[in-house]
Amino acid sequence: MEMIKLKPELQAQLADYAARHGQNQAAALDQVLTTYLAWERQDYEEAVEGIRRGMADVEAGRTRPAAVFLTEVRRKYGFPG
């Protein structure tokens, strides 16, 4: 098994997390990494799908001039024009 060195401050955070969750550090690290990597994968897939939808809109001609969009955003959020 390969050992991974953690920065001391990260090691301290992991120790605190493990203690608060009643786990040893290895189990806590496994849980945290599993949760984060699942979130990261979902975020990535959602981003890719959003880009695909955007490209499909462009290819289908469902676009509007940037000036129109920016005017709408300024009005909606009260930004100066």
KEDRENMI-26111 format. One record per residue: x, z, y of N, C-alpha, C in turn. Coordinates in pm, whole numbers, padded with zeros to 5 digits, always signed. Example, Ala and Ser with C-alpha at 12.3 -4.5 7.8 and 13.67 -1.06 7.14 Angstrom:
+01319+00780-00569+01230+00780-00450+01320+00780-00330 +01285+00708-00225+01367+00714-00106+01290+00787+00003 
***
This chain:
+00084+00000-00118+00000+00000+00000+00088+00000+00124 +00058-00090+00216+00136-00100+00339+00092+00007+00437 +00187+00072+00500+00157+00173+00602+00150+00105+00738 +00051+00142+00814+00035+00090+00950+00060+00205+01046 +00153+00184+01138+00185+00289+01233+00090+00278+01352 +00041+00393+01394-00047+00399+01511+00028+00466+01625 -00006+00429+01747+00049+00498+01863+00003+00643+01856 +00085+00735+01904+00049+00876+01896-00088+00908+01958 -00120+00847+02072-00248+00876+02135-00365+00824+02052 -00346+00711+01985-00450+00658+01896-00463+00744+01772 -00352+00791+01721-00353+00882+01605-00430+01009+01639 -00411+01060+01760-00483+01181+01803-00632+01154+01813 -00669+01038+01866-00811+01002+01875-00873+00989+01737 -00799+00929+01645-00848+00914+01509-00865+01052+01443 -00770+01140+01463-00779+01274+01405-00902+01346+01461 -00926+01333+01591-01042+01396+01653-01172+01337+01597 -01177+01204+01587-01295+01137+01532-01322+01184+01389 -01218+01186+01309-01232+01227+01169-01284+01371+01159 -01229+01458+01241-01272+01598+01238-01418+01612+01279 -01459+01538+01384-01597+01545+01430-01695+01490+01328 -01648+01399+01241-01736+01337+01141-01714+01392+01000 -01634+01497+00990-01612+01561+00861-01547+01469+00759 -01454+01386+00805-01387+01291+00717-01237+01311+00725 -01167+01259+00624-01023+01252+00640-00993+01128+00725 -00871+01119+00773-00839+01011+00866-00850+00873+00802 -00814+00860+00677-00822+00730+00610-00967+00683+00602 -01058+00773+00565-01200+00737+00555-01256+00704+00693 -01217+00784+00792-01265+00759+00928-01216+00624+00979 -01090+00593+00955-01036+00465+01000-01105+00349+00929 -01131+00365+00802-01202+00261+00726-01341+00238+00785 -01412+00346+00815-01546+00335+00871-01544+00267+01008 -01453+00313+01093-01444+00257+01229-01408+00109+01225 -01311+00073+01144-01271-00068+01134-01383-00153+01076 -01451-00104+00975-01561-00178+00915-01670-00204+01018 -01706-00101+01093-01810-00114+01196-01766-00211+01305 -01644-00195+01354-01596-00282+01460-01587-00427+01414 -01531-00450+01297-01514-00587+01251-01648-00656+01226 -01748-00582+01180-01883-00639+01163-01940-00676+01300 -01923-00587+01398-01971-00617+01533-01898-00739+01591 -01767-00743+01574-01688-00853+01629-01729-00986+01566 -01754-00987+01436-01796-01109+01366-01931-01155+01419 -02025-01063+01436-02157-01098+01488-02147-01151+01632 -02065-01085+01714-02046-01129+01852-01989-01270+01855 -01891-01297+01771-01829-01429+01763-01932-01534+01723 -02009-01504+01619-02109-01601+01571-02216-01627+01676 -02257-01523+01750-02356-01541+01856-02299-01626+01969 -02172-01606+02002-02109-01685+02107-02101-01831+02066 -02060-01857+01943-02050-01995+01895-02188-02060+01896 -02290-01988+01853-02426-02044+01852-02473-02072+01994 -02442-01985+02088-02479-02008+02228-02412-02132+02284 -02288-02151+02250-02216-02272+02295-02278-02395+02231 -02311-02389+02103-02376-02503+02037-02508-02539+02104 -02589-02436+02136-02717-02462+02203-02693-02524+02340 -02595-02473+02411-02563-02528+02542-02518-02673+02534 -02436-02703+02436-02391-02842+02418-02508-02932+02380 -02598-02883+02297-02716-02961+02260-02802-02988+02382 -02816-02888+02470-02891-02909+02594-02826-03016+02681 -02696-03012+02693-02625-03113+02774-02646-03251+02714 -02627-03262+02583-02642-03392+02517-02785-03445+02528 -02885-03355+02534-03025-03397+02545-03068-03415+02690 -02976-03392+02782-03010-03411+02923-03085-03294+02985 -03088-03181+02919-03158-03063+02973-03060-02985+03062 -03031-03041+03176-02938-02978+03270-02999-02984+03410 -02934-02914+03503-02973-02921+03643-02847-02910+03726 -02850-02957+03846-02730-02952+03930-02684-02808+03953 -02555-02790+03958-02499-02656+03980-02547-02597+04111 -02562-02679+04214-02607-02629+04344-02745-02566+04334 -02834-02625+04255-02968-02570+04236-02959-02436+04164 -02882-02431+04058-02864-02307+03982-02807-02197+04071 -02703-02228+04147-02638-02127+04230-02732-02076+04339 -02814-02163+04395-02914-02122+04494-03012-02023+04431 -03058-02054+04310-03151-01964+04241-03087-01828+04213 -02962-01827+04170-02892-01702+04141-02875-01620+04270 -02838-01687+04378-02820-01615+04506-02951-01549+04549 -03060-01624+04537-03190-01568+04575-03230-01452+04483 -03213-01473+04354-03255-01372+04257-03181-01240+04274 -03051-01247+04299-02969-01127+04307-02930-01087+04449 -02981-01160+04547-02954-01125+04687-02813-01149+04732 -02745-01246+04671-02609-01279+04713-02616-01364+04840 -02517-01349+04926-02514-01433+05046-02490-01579+05011 -02546-01667+05087-02535-01810+05059-02426-01871+05136 
***
